[in-house]
């Protein structure tokens, strides 16, 4: 005969196996964990709408979307490496290298846009493959491997032009003039605008972010491969014991990161119409911030595509609002870092408190 462990004795006390009632504060903690960040996001929008003149308008929204599109794509790549317990510090330099390669292929080598796009995607995949192999085969820690790749690419992308940006009609190191041009079709990838709020304003890169974000979300959340990647990040040894090819999935995560970074670099080249050597300076920091803020969205406490997209939007809103309030540029990184720390401490401290309460 089975025994009901949830019964109480006549005095009203529970038996040793009885389930303890949850305190009322537990429900409040659950709500704070799940919706605290979204409430902060809404509060930020309301604050800037009141105190930053012109913030609450379609053109301001367009600037925000445009600023977060490329950052968000890179952050989704970082998210894939975080899922398997890794971290990719090379994404900013991969994006800048992709931008320079696209410009070099079309302006200097006079290749069509299709060839430039294929070359950039192949470069991103190859760099991701090298990162992955360094980490899983030579056992170099992911931070060191990708940091080394970052410095390597920063130097490599400057060699062909001796440190100059690439633009149409530029003078090459050998004294000749570059006669190639950016393909108009390629430029449309970064400059075309779609209707938004009855105006022709929505930049094409935003569409790329939405599509890529949806695909990454589907891959990570709804496919067997995505679940296995989460399992690896949660407990690599346990995942290996179940027969999962841990090394293969880790390498795949870095290849995805490299490809997404190369897409971001191409979109930046298409938007600028040149290969600007200094344009990718803040890409790494903003992408990392977006991917880490994503941990706090809906109390996920894990890397996830939806949270990363919301994190990128949050960073864009914060920077746009500060700019419109004429905040000094040198304070923006400080405020961005402060918000990131608060969001993560808030989420993980509440999550730990909730777990301890159980």
URURBEL-V527975 format. One record per helix or strand of 2 or more residues. SS is the DSSP state (~ for helix, > for strand). FROM is the first residue (numbers start at 1). TO is the last residue. If there is no record, write none. Layout:
ss->SS from->FROM to->TO
ss->SS from->FROM to->TO
This chain:
ss->~ from->24 to->51
ss->~ from->58 to->83
ss->~ from->91 to->108
ss->~ from->113 to->136
ss->~ from->142 to->159
ss->~ from->184 to->191
ss->> from->193 to->196
ss->> from->199 to->203
ss->~ from->204 to->222
ss->~ from->224 to->234
ss->~ from->236 to->241
ss->~ from->246 to->272
ss->~ from->283 to->299
ss->~ from->305 to->324
ss->~ from->329 to->357
